[in-house]
Amino acid sequence: MLIDAHVHMNLYDDPVLDSVLNDLDRHRIFSVSVAMDIPSYRRTQEIALRSEWLLPVFGVHPWEAPNYADRLDELDDLITESPLLGELGLDYRFIKEKEQYPAQRVVLEHFLKAAQAQNKIVNLHTCGAEADVLALLRRYDLRRAIIHWYSGPLDVLDEMIAFGAMFTVGVEITRSDHIREIARRIPDDQLLTETDNPGGWRGFTGEIGQPGLLFDVVDRLAAVRGTLAEDIAGMVRANFLRLIGDDPRLAGVRAKLAV
C-alpha cells in the first residue's frame, strides 16, 4: 500500500479516468484528492463514489482565491463537510500580480480559522510564500499540517520541521538537486509522498501523470535517504496514520490503512 497525499483527480479526462481508478485499486494507492474550488470538489466527490481508494477534500487554491474572497459564506458548509482541508495557501511565485495577495490571505485565513475551530488537517501550497504560511500556522497553532511539494528556502524548511509539519515529496525529486536536499532533511516521522497528478509530471514532460509514478517517487526517496523502497512506503503509511490519529471524520480511512 502506498499513500499519495496530494492529487487532483478531477483534472483527469473521462477517457483515462477508468484506467486511473483501476490503477489505484490494483496497486493499493490511497489518494487524497484536493480541490481548487467548489466545482472541482463536487467533481471529485462524484469520482470518489467509484473508488474506495480516493478521499475527496475541499479547499480553495490561492490561484482561485480572488473568485471567493467576497463569497466566504458560500464556503462554510463545504468546509464543515470536508474531513480535511486543501488545497489552501499562498502563492507569490506563480502569481506575480501583488494586488491578488490580499484575497489569497483572506481566503486562507478563513480556512485556517475553521481548521482551528474544527481541529482539521490542512494541505498547503506555499510557493514563494513559505515564511508567511509558517507565520499563519503559528498564529492559528495548526500542528496537523501537510506542506505540499515544498521547494522553498532551507532555513524556512528547518523552521517548519521544528514546528512539526509534515512534507510531501513528489515527482520533482527525479529532476532537482534542491528537492533531493529537501528530501534528505525531512525527518523520518514527517515524510509523506505525493504525485500532484495529473499535472505535476505533465509540467516536466508534457505527459499526463499516472498513479504508478508514485513508485518512482518512493524508489528515488529510498535512494536519496539510503534505505529501501519498502521502508519508505511503510514509514509514509505510519506517518499518515499518526497524522489522522483518532479523528472521527477519518475513522474509515484509518481502518482501511491499518489493514
Phi, psi and omega in degrees: 000135177239158179242121172252101190276005179198103174225167175236078187298332181295342183276355174283135174288151182307321182301334181254351188296320180301316181292325178296313180294324176296322178295321177302316181290315184295320183264357181056059179252106177280127190235129173269113183259107183277164178245159174252344182190185182295311181300321181293326176295314180299319179296319180293323176300319178297316180296322183296339175296344183260000183209130175282355183260013187234129176246111178277133179228154187255138172197171172238115181295147179303332178294333181262353186305319180301337179282348186235355186299330178254020180227033188300329181295337178288345184269339196296318180296322180288324175300314180295322181291324188287137183289334168212176190236131177170154014265129181238165171148197177232150179217109176253358182269307182274335176261108183269342183282102186297339179293345177275344187296320178300321178296319177304314184291319178302312182292315180300313182295328176300315178292319182293322175299318179294318179299320177296313182293326185259001180054059183245150172292143175240142180245114200241139174260129189230014192305114177075358184232029188302314182294322179293320178295317178300318179300321179288323175299320177293318181301317183264002178052050181264096184275338179267080184234135172254119175267110184280125171050055179297131179220017186270199183294148183290330180292321176290323174306312181299323177292320178294322176299313180298327178291331176110009179293159171256157188227130172270137171248134185231211192293340180291347176298337178278355189234340195229126174295325179297316178294323178295323177294318175301316181298327177289326186281333184294126178298155182308318187274008178235015185262132171229170180235157179203169171238336190057030178298152356273357190271337184301310180288324181299328178297335179264323191240345187083356180265144178291128180292135180247157182305326182298345175302335181298330177295321177295320178299313181296318178298316181291322175300317179299317179295317182293324185263001175069043180218195182257152181301319180294331177290319177297313181300316179293321179297314182295317178300315179297321180295318181293320176297319179293323177297317177297318181058224181256025179302117184296335179290343183243021181299322179294321177295316180300317180296321181292317184284338182279349181292000000 
